[in-house]
Amino acid sequence: MKRRVCIDINSIVPLIARGFLTGVGRTTLELVKEIDRIKEELPFEIMLYLQNIKGIAPVNFGISLPYKNLFLPSRDSIDRFISPFHIRTTLTKSDLWHCPHNIGQVDNVRKTIFTIHDMIAFRCTGEFEYQGVLKGLKEFPSLLQKSKAIITCSQSSKNDIIELMGVNPDNIQVTYWGVRHDLFKPLVDKEDIRKYLAEKYNINKPYFFAVSCGYGRKNTLQLLEAYVRLLKNNPDNDLVAIWNGYGEDAAQLIGKGRGRIHILNNVRDDDLVQLYNAATSLFFPSSYEGFGL
């Protein structure tokens, strides 16, 4: 009888609930899709786990793997309450649990594999104070030290885990994230792309491109400030940034951009490919990253 591995895929639920994914959600989705493709070749069974009251299921993502859904909100307070009762492992009948989104409350940490993408919460603690998660982070080192194993996506993140968490290096496996080359690839018809972007997003000039968010380590505000200064020289390039929500400081800088700063949100993958292809250059000015796609 094959042993069963259960993968917690709650990080991909926002694609249906809100229309977009973070980098962590994207890597989880692509991982599960690939596992679905090769499932017959695996020496163990795969079960997926979701926790949401909307009934979102793997079939919504084109995934045929079996799953269990616990019809409760996916919140740390709820997970913390139900963990001692081993409800999730009992529901899924799993022998090993995989948490691919950094950390979370689990039923049995010694039978859990964590995928740790980065140590941002410990390198950039100021960004997490307002989220009320610092208290939970105190449990982080103990969980990782007791875990079955840790997967991480870069040697840099492995070094951080060893230094900050005190984890045995032999318990950490570096596995680099793949790229969907069938989707993210050079496109030939650049002129057609430019016409499409002009029509859909009103981008009519060459442009610099950035895919970012409002966290301080991303330096997105500094990028906007630099571009506003550059406008004094009347550059050929506009600035296009994908940014799902920004504050007043950014809004003021965008206003100073005289219509040449374009902020896009909830961009579909097929449009994202075209935006990358048509850009003059990509700006990735983060001061810290555990990984980048």
C-alpha positions as CSV (number, residue, x, y, z in Angstrom):
1,M,0.0,0.0,0.0
2,K,1.4,3.4,-1.0
3,R,2.0,6.0,1.6
4,R,0.1,9.3,1.2
5,V,1.6,12.8,1.1
6,C,-0.8,15.7,1.6
7,I,0.0,19.1,0.1
8,D,-1.7,22.2,1.6
9,I,-2.6,24.4,-1.4
10,N,-4.4,27.2,0.4
11,S,-1.9,29.7,-1.1
12,I,-3.5,29.2,-4.6
13,V,-7.1,30.0,-3.5
14,P,-6.6,33.8,-4.1
15,L,-6.5,33.1,-7.8
16,I,-10.2,32.3,-7.7
17,A,-11.1,34.5,-4.8
18,R,-9.3,37.7,-5.9
19,G,-8.0,37.0,-9.4
20,F,-4.2,37.0,-8.8
21,L,-1.4,35.1,-7.1
22,T,1.7,36.1,-5.2
23,G,5.0,34.5,-6.1
24,V,4.5,31.8,-3.4
25,G,1.0,31.0,-4.7
26,R,2.4,30.8,-8.3
27,T,5.1,28.3,-7.4
28,T,2.6,26.2,-5.4
29,L,0.2,26.1,-8.3
30,E,2.9,25.1,-10.8
31,L,4.2,22.5,-8.4
32,V,0.8,20.8,-8.1
33,K,0.1,21.0,-11.8
34,E,3.4,19.2,-12.5
35,I,2.6,16.6,-9.8
36,D,-0.8,16.1,-11.4
37,R,0.9,15.4,-14.8
38,I,3.3,12.7,-13.4
39,K,1.1,11.3,-10.6
40,E,1.1,7.8,-12.1
41,E,4.9,7.7,-11.9
42,L,5.1,8.6,-8.2
43,P,5.9,5.9,-5.6
44,F,3.4,7.5,-3.2
45,E,-0.2,8.9,-3.3
46,I,-0.9,12.6,-3.4
47,M,-3.8,14.3,-1.6
48,L,-4.5,18.0,-1.7
49,Y,-5.9,20.0,1.2
50,L,-7.9,23.3,1.1
51,Q,-9.6,25.2,3.8
52,N,-12.3,27.6,2.6
53,I,-16.0,28.2,3.0
54,K,-16.5,28.9,-0.8
55,G,-16.0,25.4,-1.9
56,I,-13.0,26.3,-4.1
57,A,-11.5,23.0,-5.4
58,P,-8.5,21.9,-7.5
59,V,-10.8,21.4,-10.5
60,N,-11.1,25.2,-10.6
61,F,-7.4,25.2,-11.5
62,G,-7.5,22.4,-14.0
63,I,-6.1,19.9,-11.4
64,S,-7.5,16.4,-11.1
65,L,-5.7,15.2,-8.0
66,P,-7.9,14.0,-5.1
67,Y,-8.5,16.6,-2.3
68,K,-10.2,17.3,0.9
69,N,-11.7,20.7,1.8
70,L,-12.4,21.7,5.4
71,F,-15.2,24.3,5.2
72,L,-13.7,26.8,7.6
73,P,-11.9,30.1,7.0
74,S,-8.2,29.8,6.5
75,R,-7.0,31.8,9.4
76,D,-4.1,31.3,11.9
77,S,-6.4,31.6,14.9
78,I,-8.7,28.8,13.5
79,D,-5.7,26.6,12.5
80,R,-4.1,27.1,15.9
81,F,-7.4,25.9,17.6
82,I,-7.9,22.8,15.4
83,S,-4.2,21.6,15.2
84,P,-4.1,19.7,18.6
85,F,-7.1,17.6,17.4
86,H,-5.3,16.4,14.2
87,I,-8.4,17.1,12.2
88,R,-6.6,17.8,9.0
89,T,-4.4,14.7,9.0
90,T,-7.3,12.5,10.0
91,L,-9.5,14.0,7.2
92,T,-6.8,13.5,4.5
93,K,-5.5,10.2,6.0
94,S,-2.0,11.5,5.3
95,D,1.3,10.0,6.4
96,L,3.4,13.1,5.5
97,W,2.3,16.8,5.3
98,H,3.8,19.4,3.0
99,C,3.3,23.1,3.7
100,P,4.6,24.9,0.6
101,H,3.9,28.5,1.7
102,N,6.7,29.1,4.3
103,I,4.9,28.3,7.5
104,G,1.6,27.5,9.1
105,Q,-0.1,25.6,12.0
106,V,0.3,21.9,11.4
107,D,-1.0,18.8,13.2
108,N,2.4,17.0,13.6
109,V,5.5,19.0,12.9
110,R,7.8,15.9,12.9
111,K,5.8,14.6,9.9
112,T,5.8,17.9,8.1
113,I,8.0,19.2,5.3
114,F,8.1,23.0,5.0
115,T,9.0,24.9,1.9
116,I,10.6,28.1,3.0
117,H,10.9,30.7,0.2
118,D,12.8,33.3,2.2
119,M,13.5,34.7,5.7
120,I,12.1,38.1,4.9
121,A,10.0,38.2,8.1
122,F,13.3,38.0,10.1
123,R,15.5,40.1,7.8
124,C,12.9,42.9,7.4
125,T,10.9,42.7,10.7
126,G,9.7,46.3,10.4
127,E,7.5,45.4,7.4
128,F,5.6,42.8,9.5
129,E,4.9,44.7,12.7
130,Y,1.6,46.1,11.4
131,Q,0.4,42.7,10.3
132,G,0.4,41.4,13.8
133,V,2.4,38.3,12.9
134,L,5.6,38.9,15.0
135,K,4.2,37.0,17.9
136,G,3.7,33.9,15.8
137,L,7.2,34.2,14.4
138,K,8.6,33.3,17.8
139,E,7.5,29.7,17.1
140,F,9.2,29.6,13.8
141,P,12.7,28.4,14.8
142,S,11.3,25.5,16.9
143,L,9.0,24.4,14.2
144,L,11.7,24.3,11.6
145,Q,14.2,22.6,13.8
146,K,11.6,19.8,14.6
147,S,10.3,19.4,11.0
148,K,10.9,16.3,8.9
149,A,12.7,18.4,6.3
150,I,12.9,21.8,4.7
151,I,12.8,22.7,1.0
152,T,14.1,26.1,-0.1
153,C,14.6,27.8,-3.5
154,S,18.0,29.3,-3.3
155,Q,21.3,28.9,-1.6
156,S,20.9,32.4,-0.1
157,S,17.7,31.3,1.6
158,K,19.3,28.1,2.9
159,N,22.1,30.2,4.4
160,D,19.5,32.5,6.1
161,I,17.6,29.5,7.5
162,I,20.8,28.0,9.0
163,E,21.9,31.4,10.4
164,L,18.6,32.6,11.7
165,M,16.7,29.4,12.6
166,G,19.6,27.2,13.8
167,V,18.5,24.3,11.5
168,N,20.8,21.5,10.6
169,P,22.1,22.1,7.1
170,D,21.6,18.4,6.2
171,N,17.9,18.9,6.8
172,I,17.6,21.6,4.1
173,Q,17.3,20.8,0.4
174,V,17.8,23.6,-2.2
175,T,15.4,23.1,-5.1
176,Y,15.4,25.9,-7.7
177,W,12.0,27.0,-9.0
178,G,11.2,26.3,-12.6
179,V,9.9,28.6,-15.2
180,R,7.0,27.9,-17.6
181,H,8.9,28.2,-20.9
182,D,5.8,27.4,-22.9
183,L,4.3,30.7,-21.6
184,F,7.2,33.0,-20.5
185,K,9.3,33.2,-23.6
186,P,10.5,35.7,-26.2
187,L,7.8,36.8,-28.6
188,V,8.5,37.8,-32.2
189,D,5.7,40.2,-33.2
190,K,6.8,43.1,-31.0
191,E,4.9,45.7,-33.1
192,D,1.6,43.7,-32.6
193,I,2.3,43.6,-28.9
194,R,2.8,47.4,-28.7
195,K,-0.5,48.0,-30.5
196,Y,-2.3,45.7,-28.1
197,L,-0.8,47.4,-25.0
198,A,-1.6,50.8,-26.4
199,E,-5.2,49.8,-27.0
200,K,-5.7,47.9,-23.7
201,Y,-3.5,49.9,-21.2
202,N,-3.0,53.2,-23.0
203,I,0.8,52.6,-23.2
204,N,1.9,54.5,-26.2
205,K,5.6,55.0,-25.6
206,P,8.6,52.7,-25.0
207,Y,8.7,51.9,-21.3
208,F,10.7,50.7,-18.3
209,F,8.9,47.8,-16.5
210,A,8.7,46.7,-12.9
211,V,6.6,44.0,-11.2
212,S,6.4,44.9,-7.5
213,C,4.4,45.7,-4.4
214,G,4.4,48.2,-1.5
215,Y,6.9,46.5,0.8
216,G,9.8,48.7,1.7
217,R,12.4,46.2,0.6
218,K,11.0,46.3,-2.9
219,N,12.2,50.0,-3.3
220,T,9.2,50.7,-5.5
221,L,8.8,54.2,-4.1
222,Q,12.4,55.0,-4.8
223,L,11.9,53.8,-8.3
224,L,9.0,56.2,-8.7
225,E,11.0,59.0,-7.2
226,A,13.9,58.3,-9.6
227,Y,11.6,58.3,-12.6
228,V,10.0,61.6,-11.6
229,R,13.5,63.1,-11.4
230,L,14.3,61.6,-14.8
231,L,11.2,63.4,-16.3
232,K,13.1,66.7,-16.1
233,N,15.2,65.4,-19.0
234,N,12.1,64.4,-21.0
235,P,13.0,60.7,-21.5
236,D,11.7,58.5,-24.3
237,N,10.5,55.8,-21.9
238,D,7.4,55.8,-19.7
239,L,7.4,53.8,-16.5
240,V,5.0,50.8,-16.2
241,A,4.6,49.0,-12.9
242,I,2.4,46.1,-11.8
243,W,1.3,47.0,-8.3
244,N,-1.8,45.7,-6.6
245,G,-2.6,48.6,-4.3
246,Y,-0.5,51.5,-3.2
247,G,-0.5,54.3,-0.6
248,E,-0.7,58.1,-0.6
249,D,3.1,58.5,-1.0
250,A,3.0,56.6,-4.2
251,A,-0.2,58.3,-5.4
252,Q,1.6,61.7,-5.1
253,L,4.5,60.5,-7.1
254,I,2.3,59.0,-9.7
255,G,0.5,62.4,-9.9
256,K,3.9,64.1,-10.6
257,G,4.5,61.6,-13.4
258,R,2.4,63.8,-15.8
259,G,0.6,60.7,-17.1
260,R,3.8,58.8,-17.9
261,I,3.6,56.5,-14.9
262,H,1.2,53.6,-15.5
263,I,0.2,51.4,-12.6
264,L,-1.5,48.1,-13.5
265,N,-3.1,45.6,-11.3
266,N,-4.6,42.0,-11.5
267,V,-2.8,41.4,-14.8
268,R,-3.4,38.1,-16.5
269,D,-0.4,35.9,-17.3
270,D,-0.8,36.2,-21.1
271,D,-0.7,40.0,-20.7
272,L,2.2,39.8,-18.4
273,V,4.2,37.9,-21.0
274,Q,3.5,40.7,-23.5
275,L,4.5,43.4,-21.0
276,Y,7.8,41.7,-20.4
277,N,8.5,41.3,-24.1
278,A,7.7,44.9,-25.1
279,A,9.7,46.6,-22.3
280,T,12.9,48.5,-22.9
281,S,14.3,47.1,-19.7
282,L,13.1,45.5,-16.4
283,F,13.7,47.2,-13.0
284,F,14.1,44.8,-10.0
285,P,15.5,47.1,-7.3
286,S,14.8,45.0,-4.2
287,S,17.2,45.3,-1.3
288,Y,16.3,41.8,-0.2
289,E,14.7,38.8,-1.9
290,G,14.7,35.1,-1.1
291,F,13.8,34.2,-4.7
292,G,12.6,35.9,-7.8
293,L,10.7,34.5,-10.8
